[in-house]
Amino acid sequence: MPQGRAATCGARALDAGVGPATVSKAYQVLRAILNTAVDDGLIERNPCRVKGAGTVTHTERPFLSVPEVYRLADAVPPHCRALVLLAAFAALHSGELAVLQRRDIDLEARTVSVRRSYAETRTDGLTVKAPKSAAGVRTVAFPASLVPELAHHLAEHAEAGRTGLVFVGARGGVLRRNNFRRIWLRTLASTGLGDVHFHDLRHTGNTLAATGGATTRELMQRMGHSSVRAALIYQHLVNGRDHQIADYVDGQIRKVRRPPRGPSGT
């Protein structure tokens, strides 16, 4: 496949609603398959030679302040309030939140256990499965301020029984992505917060954790990541500590060195 045609196919995939990351991964798989074909002597040259086609540049998403999170929580319908707060302050994926069960939340210990996630696609519809990696199966602590919020939600809005869903749609059942998207867009319009994605709440929670001094390993566990890459990104975002480190070193210098004398010798 010529480079121009490959690039055109990629553009068509994006136009069809497929995300850049999906297109990039598909290109990586195709390139790997054709590399094997070259090694086996089936073709002379790999036609996948579009520069940068196998990489995705992620634009930096905004993170919200705590008052902004509560503006959103106050504006959504009551059955979605705890969803917004838990997404932000426990940094959970929407797919993880949608299939949380009562037994996954321990109000006394202030933890939420992530054991499953859901994906919604055009071909397969709604599927519930284990998280993408073993690291995704985790237990996350949430702030004490959320205990009364979650207790009220469980009493008023969640399904009954230990395996009942914590978050459901307005008419019961799984909170579907399309239904919640309409709620989310109305909420953004009423709060004036502009182009904020629901996933930015998770971004906010991770940033707050990094600001609180979480180590790389602690961030990885909280996010459910097996790679240090994402954790390092969040630590870099709040790296005002670099100046704190420099100030500490400066303090050590001042302990052993006198300040320089002025022109008059004073």
C-alpha positions in Angstrom: 0.0 0.0 0.0 1.6 3.3 -1.0 2.2 5.9 1.7 -0.3 8.3 0.4 -3.0 5.7 0.4 -2.1 4.5 3.9 -2.4 8.1 5.2 -5.8 8.5 3.4 -7.0 5.3 5.1 -5.9 6.7 8.5 -7.8 9.9 7.9 -10.9 8.0 6.9 -10.8 6.0 10.1 -10.6 9.2 12.1 -13.5 10.6 10.2 -15.5 7.5 11.0 -15.2 8.2 14.7 -12.3 5.9 15.5 -9.9 7.6 18.0 -6.2 8.5 17.1 -4.9 5.9 19.6 -7.0 3.1 18.0 -5.8 4.1 14.5 -2.2 4.2 15.8 -2.4 0.8 17.4 -4.0 -0.7 14.2 -1.1 0.7 12.2 1.5 -0.7 14.6 -0.1 -4.2 14.3 -0.2 -4.0 10.5 3.4 -2.9 10.3 4.5 -5.7 12.6 2.6 -8.3 10.5 4.2 -7.0 7.3 7.6 -6.9 8.9 7.1 -10.7 9.6 6.1 -11.1 6.0 9.4 -9.4 4.9 11.4 -11.7 7.2 9.7 -14.8 5.8 10.4 -13.7 2.2 6.7 -13.3 1.3 7.1 -9.6 0.3 10.2 -7.6 -0.5 9.5 -4.4 1.3 7.1 -3.3 4.1 4.8 -0.6 2.7 4.0 0.8 6.2 6.5 3.6 6.0 4.4 6.6 7.1 6.5 8.6 9.5 4.8 9.1 12.9 1.8 6.9 12.0 2.6 4.5 14.8 2.7 7.2 17.5 0.1 9.4 19.1 0.7 12.8 20.6 -1.6 13.4 23.5 -2.7 16.9 24.1 -2.4 17.9 27.8 -5.8 17.9 29.4 -6.8 20.4 32.0 -7.3 19.5 35.7 -10.0 21.1 37.8 -9.8 22.8 41.1 -11.7 21.3 44.0 -14.3 24.1 43.9 -14.8 23.3 40.2 -15.4 19.7 40.9 -18.1 20.6 43.4 -19.6 23.0 40.9 -20.1 20.0 38.6 -21.3 17.7 41.4 -23.9 20.3 42.5 -25.2 20.7 38.9 -25.6 17.1 37.8 -28.8 15.2 38.8 -28.7 13.8 42.3 -28.1 10.2 41.2 -24.9 11.3 39.4 -23.4 13.5 42.2 -21.4 10.8 43.9 -20.3 9.6 40.5 -18.6 12.9 39.8 -17.0 13.1 43.3 -15.7 9.5 43.2 -14.3 10.0 39.7 -12.4 13.0 40.8 -11.2 12.1 44.3 -10.6 8.4 43.7 -9.4 8.9 40.1 -11.5 6.1 38.6 -12.3 5.4 35.0 -15.9 5.8 33.8 -15.9 2.1 32.9 -14.8 1.2 36.4 -17.4 3.4 38.0 -20.3 2.1 35.9 -20.0 -1.5 37.1 -19.1 -0.8 40.8 -21.2 -3.0 43.1 -22.3 -2.2 46.7 -19.8 -4.8 48.0 -17.0 -2.9 46.3 -17.4 0.1 48.6 -16.3 0.0 52.2 -17.4 3.1 54.0 -15.7 2.2 57.2 -12.3 1.6 55.6 -13.0 4.4 53.1 -12.0 2.2 50.1 -13.4 1.3 46.8 -12.3 -2.0 45.2 -12.0 -2.1 41.4 -12.5 -5.6 40.1 -14.2 -5.2 36.8 -14.8 -2.6 34.0 -17.2 -2.2 31.2 -16.6 -1.2 27.6 -19.3 -0.1 25.2 -18.7 -0.5 21.4 -20.9 -0.4 18.3 -20.2 -4.0 17.4 -20.3 -5.8 20.8 -22.5 -3.4 22.8 -22.0 -3.4 26.5 -19.4 -5.9 27.8 -18.2 -6.3 31.4 -14.8 -7.7 31.9 -11.7 -7.6 34.0 -9.5 -4.5 33.9 -7.0 -4.3 31.0 -4.0 -5.4 33.2 -3.5 -7.0 36.6 -2.5 -3.6 38.0 -6.0 -2.4 37.2 -7.4 -4.7 39.9 -6.8 -2.6 42.9 -8.3 -1.0 46.1 -8.3 2.8 46.3 -8.8 4.9 49.4 -11.1 7.9 49.1 -11.3 11.1 51.3 -13.3 11.0 54.5 -15.4 13.9 53.1 -17.0 11.4 50.6 -18.3 9.0 53.3 -21.6 10.9 53.9 -22.0 11.5 50.2 -21.6 7.9 49.4 -23.7 6.7 52.3 -26.5 8.9 51.1 -26.1 7.7 47.5 -26.2 4.1 48.5 -29.3 4.6 50.5 -31.2 6.6 47.9 -29.9 5.7 44.4 -28.0 2.4 44.3 -29.5 -1.0 43.5 -30.3 -3.3 46.4 -28.2 -6.2 47.4 -24.5 -6.8 47.8 -24.1 -7.1 44.0 -26.4 -4.2 43.2 -24.9 -1.5 41.0 -23.8 1.6 42.8 -24.5 3.9 39.8 -27.5 3.4 37.6 -29.4 5.4 35.0 -32.4 7.5 35.8 -34.7 4.6 35.0 -32.5 1.9 36.5 -30.0 -0.4 34.9 -26.4 0.4 33.8 -25.6 4.1 33.4 -25.0 4.1 29.6 -22.4 6.3 28.1 -24.7 8.1 25.6 -27.3 8.8 28.3 -24.7 10.2 30.7 -23.1 12.2 27.9 -26.3 14.2 27.5 -26.3 14.9 31.2 -22.7 15.9 31.1 -23.1 18.4 28.3 -26.0 20.0 30.0 -24.0 20.3 33.2 -21.1 21.9 31.4 -23.4 24.4 29.8 -25.0 25.4 33.1 -21.7 25.7 35.0 -19.8 27.4 32.2 -16.8 25.1 32.6 -16.3 24.8 28.8 -14.5 21.9 27.2 -14.1 19.6 30.2 -14.2 15.8 29.6 -15.5 13.4 32.2 -12.1 11.7 32.1 -10.6 15.0 33.2 -12.0 14.2 36.6 -9.6 11.3 36.8 -6.8 13.5 35.6 -7.7 15.9 38.4 -7.6 13.1 41.1 -4.2 11.9 39.9 -2.8 15.5 39.9 -4.1 16.0 43.5 -2.4 12.8 44.6 0.8 13.9 43.0 0.5 17.3 44.6 0.0 15.5 48.0 3.5 13.9 47.6 2.5 10.5 46.3 5.5 8.5 45.2 5.8 7.0 41.7 4.8 3.6 43.0 1.9 5.0 45.0 0.6 6.8 41.9 0.9 3.7 39.8 -1.1 1.7 42.3 -3.8 4.3 42.6 -4.1 4.7 38.9 -4.0 1.0 38.2 -1.0 1.3 35.9 1.8 -1.2 35.5 4.1 1.3 33.8 5.8 4.3 35.4 5.2 6.5 32.4 1.9 8.0 33.4 2.9 8.4 37.1 6.0 10.4 36.0 3.9 12.7 33.9 1.8 13.6 36.9 4.8 14.1 39.1 6.2 16.4 36.4 3.0 18.4 36.3 3.4 19.4 39.9 7.2 19.7 39.9 7.2 23.0 41.7 9.2 20.8 44.2 12.2 21.4 42.1 12.4 24.9 43.6 11.8 23.5 47.1 14.7 21.2 46.5 16.9 24.1 45.3 15.8 26.2 48.4 16.8 23.3 50.7 20.2 23.1 49.0 20.5 26.9 49.4 19.9 26.5 53.1 22.7 24.0 53.4 25.0 26.4 51.6 24.1 29.3 53.9 25.0 27.2 56.9 28.6 27.0 55.9 29.2 30.2 53.9 28.9 33.8 54.9 27.0 36.2 52.7 29.3 38.1 50.3 30.6 41.5 51.6 29.3 44.7 50.0 31.5 47.2 48.0 32.2 49.1 51.3 33.4 45.9 53.0 30.3 45.7 55.2 
